[in-house]
């Protein structure tokens, strides 16, 4: 069968007895893109009326049927991305991670509506935590372009974020960010986890209306996202942490994080265990490393002369040049 010049892999002719009230079915293979097909039927020979033996009286020997072909398949692809630092100061609402939601559909029949996202809360040992004791629910939720787009409910170790009329058009990507307001707590580390089946959506039109699309991500595991966050106190002593320890400088520099109540000059030093200075760098106020709030600095494992240090344990020191407050932490170099 051919329509508009496309070979649809079906029969081109039909012969035989045409009975009253008989339905004739045609099958064809549709193209792999959205289009409108025009089927033109020609009666090439007048049939014989079996009652009279004469040619049948047919007024129209040509007619056309237009058929719109659209794809009804779509998947919801989810790509997570975390914030630059995993430091969290209780009492300050912070964006912890973002989700890029992409609708792979190509037709108007594949619009998707995001329904809910379930978030599990655990401690560092992977044990469930009562999230309601950790988080101010009223100030927690997913935001898009500064506007809250979810309703948050919580029960024990799980939070459920529901969405109302959050439509993702075909070929569209929408990015939502989870902002969390932590209460003061004795917990030092909190792990957030979203499983692949913890995100649900549905088609809002077309032949799949009401059904759930396939949810996919880059994760090869059963979890979409697992991320640990460190709860800190104000000031250098309570917030100075190292993100990878030990670290291999041949692979990546080591990152240190800390919190400043206000912009100040910061002095960063690396010492041997015997107190010999290995590396020194100062960060001016109101520049990266000396800004109010969260700061991240890196060390590539080289000394002041640019030479790679030996394997071993060193002392990293951070000092507020104005107040004199300082903090120290051990860092191991393993190549």
Beta strands, then each sheet from edge to edge (+ up, - down):
strand 1: 2-3
strand 2: 6-7
strand 3: 35-42
strand 4: 62-69
strand 5: 75-82
strand 6: 87-89
strand 7: 94-103
strand 8: 112-122
strand 9: 141-144
strand 10: 147-148
strand 11: 151-155
strand 12: 158-168
strand 13: 173-180
strand 14: 189-195
strand 15: 199-203
strand 16: 214-217
strand 17: 223-232
strand 18: 241-242
strand 19: 254-260
strand 20: 266-272
strand 21: 277-283
strand 22: 293-299
strand 23: 312-320
strand 24: 326-333
sheet 1: 1+ 2-
sheet 2: 3+ 4-
sheet 3: 10+ 9- 13+ 7- 5+ 16+
sheet 4: 6+ 17+ 14- 8+ 12- 11+
sheet 5: 6+ 17+ 14- 8+ 15-
sheet 6: 18+ 19- 22+
sheet 7: 21+ 20- 23+ 24-
end
